[in-house]
Structure formats: C-alpha cells, structure tokens
Amino acid sequence: MADNNQPATKQDLLDMRDELIEKMRDLQTEVLTAFHGWARPIEIKLRTLPMIDERLGLLEERISELERQRPHH
C-alpha cells in the first residue's frame, strides 16, 4: 500500500498526468457521443424541412388550380 505521507516523485506526477489525460479523453468521448445522439434526429428533421415546404407549395398550386376550375354558383 502506498504511503500517502511521502512526497510525490516526478514519476508519480507524470503517472497522475497521464491518468488525468486519459480520463479527460474518456469524458470528451462520452460528451460527444451523447451530443451526437441528441443532434442526429434534429439534423434529420432539418434536412426534411425543404422537402416539406416544396410539397406544401405543390399542394397549394394544385388546390388553386382546382378552385379555378370549379364552376362558380
């Protein structure tokens, strides 16, 4: 068991630095993975908006054409 009352050696500090870097990289990966899981459905929805707008425009044109063709009473 390590004696916690002994001063840290340079190697101890280097080991702690390496462990900290590894933990930070793991945390970064977790954050990016979580963000990707959240952002992916939103990205898909944003990509479909132009298609929806285009389809609505086509439907409006068709409705207008039908209304013009309808006999007026």
N, C-alpha and C positions, 0 to 999 in steps of 0.2 A: 504494500500500500504506500502511496506517495506521501511524503511528509509535507503537509501544507504550510509549515513554518519555515521551510527553506526558501531562499531567494530563487526566482526563476532564472534558468540559464538562457543563453541566447537560443539554443536549440528548442527549449520549451516555448519561447516566444514565437519562433518560426513554425513550430508544430501548431500552436494555437491560431496563428495567422492562416495557415493552410486549412485548418478545420473551419475557421470563420468564412473563408472564401468559398469553400465547398458548400456550407450551409446557405450562404447568400445566393449561390448559383441555384441551389435546390429551390429556394424561396422564389427566385425570379422565374424559374420554370413553372412553379405552381401558379404564380400570379398570371403569367402569360397563358397558361392552359385554361385557367378559369375565365380570363377575359375573352379568349377565343371562343369558348363555349357560349358566352353571353352574346358576343358580337356576330357570330355566324348567322343566327336566324334573322337578325336585324339587317345584315348585309343582303341576305336573300330577299327580304321584303323590299328593300330599297331598289334592288335590281328589277323587281317586277312592277314597280310603280309606272315607269314609262309605258309598259305594255298595257296596263290597266287604263291609263289615260288615252292611249291610242284606241283601245276597244271602245271606251266611252264615246270618243269622238265619232267613231264609225256608227255606233248605235244612234247617236244624236242625228247624224246625217240621214240614216235610214228612217227614223221617226219623222223627221222634217219632210222627207220625200213622200212618205205615206200620207202625211197630213195634207200636203199639196194635192195629192191625187184624189183625196176623199171628196165626194160631192158635197157642196155646201147646201144647207137647207134653209 
